[in-house]
Amino acid sequence: MYGAGARLSQATHEGTGLANPATMEALMASDKPLPGLDPTITKREITFTVEVEGVTPFLKVATACRGGEDYHTFVSDEGPHLGGLGSAPPPLAYFSAAIAF
């Protein structure tokens, strides 16, 4: 991994994806800005790859990664009123959360 992704990966708690406050503080105190915050960088190319597996007609498991690393898995299902099992958030909940972030 390279750039901010590499530095932030080192700053996360093992296996949780949550930021380690002490490491994040040390990164932010650095004289050199993080690549994602460097005003001299004017162009970026970010590519995500997503693979989706259908478990049932409405229950899906998606795995997304950036640059072949930093994998995250999401599970989505519709509620029983639409024929799903209601076992995970519906796709629209993920979309709505993404807008709120």
C-alpha positions in Angstrom: 0.0 0.0 0.0 1.2 3.5 -0.6 0.5 7.1 0.4 -2.1 8.0 3.1 -3.6 4.5 2.9 -0.3 3.0 4.1 0.1 5.4 6.9 -3.5 5.2 8.0 -3.4 1.4 7.8 -0.6 1.4 10.3 -2.7 3.7 12.5 -5.6 1.4 12.8 -6.3 -1.1 15.6 -5.5 -4.6 14.5 -8.4 -6.0 12.5 -11.0 -3.4 13.5 -10.4 -0.6 11.0 -10.8 1.9 13.9 -8.2 4.6 14.3 -5.7 4.2 17.1 -5.8 7.7 18.7 -2.2 7.7 19.8 -0.9 6.8 16.3 -3.3 9.2 14.6 -2.1 12.0 16.8 1.5 11.3 15.9 0.6 11.3 12.2 -1.2 14.6 12.5 1.7 16.2 14.4 4.1 15.4 11.6 5.6 18.4 9.7 4.8 16.7 6.4 1.0 16.8 5.5 -0.7 13.5 4.8 -1.0 13.0 1.0 -4.8 13.3 1.2 -4.4 16.8 2.7 -1.4 18.0 0.7 -2.5 21.2 -1.2 0.3 20.7 -3.8 -1.3 17.5 -5.0 -3.8 18.6 -7.6 -4.7 15.3 -9.3 -5.6 11.8 -7.9 -6.7 8.5 -9.4 -8.6 6.3 -7.0 -9.9 2.9 -8.1 -12.2 0.6 -6.1 -12.9 -2.9 -7.1 -16.1 -4.5 -5.8 -17.1 -8.2 -6.0 -20.7 -9.2 -5.1 -21.9 -12.6 -4.3 -25.7 -13.4 -4.3 -26.5 -15.6 -1.3 -30.3 -15.4 -1.8 -32.3 -13.3 -4.3 -32.0 -10.3 -1.9 -29.1 -11.2 0.4 -25.8 -10.0 -1.1 -22.2 -10.0 0.2 -20.0 -7.3 -1.4 -16.2 -7.0 -0.9 -14.6 -3.7 -1.9 -11.0 -2.9 -2.1 -8.8 -0.1 -3.2 -5.7 -0.9 -5.2 -5.9 -4.6 -4.3 -5.6 -3.9 -0.6 -7.6 -2.5 2.3 -10.5 -4.9 1.9 -13.9 -4.3 3.4 -17.0 -6.6 3.3 -20.6 -5.4 3.4 -23.7 -7.5 3.7 -27.1 -6.3 2.4 -30.6 -7.7 2.5 -34.1 -6.4 1.9 -36.8 -6.7 4.5 -39.5 -9.4 4.6 -42.0 -6.9 3.1 -39.9 -7.1 -0.2 -39.2 -10.8 -0.1 -35.8 -10.6 1.8 -34.9 -12.0 5.2 -34.2 -8.6 6.9 -30.9 -10.0 8.1 -28.8 -7.0 7.1 -29.3 -3.3 6.2 -30.9 -2.7 2.8 -28.8 -1.2 0.0 -30.5 2.1 0.4 -29.3 2.3 4.0 -25.7 2.0 2.8 -26.3 4.6 0.2 -27.9 7.0 2.7 -25.0 6.5 5.1 -22.5 7.2 2.4 -24.1 10.6 1.6 -24.1 11.4 5.4 -20.4 10.7 5.7 
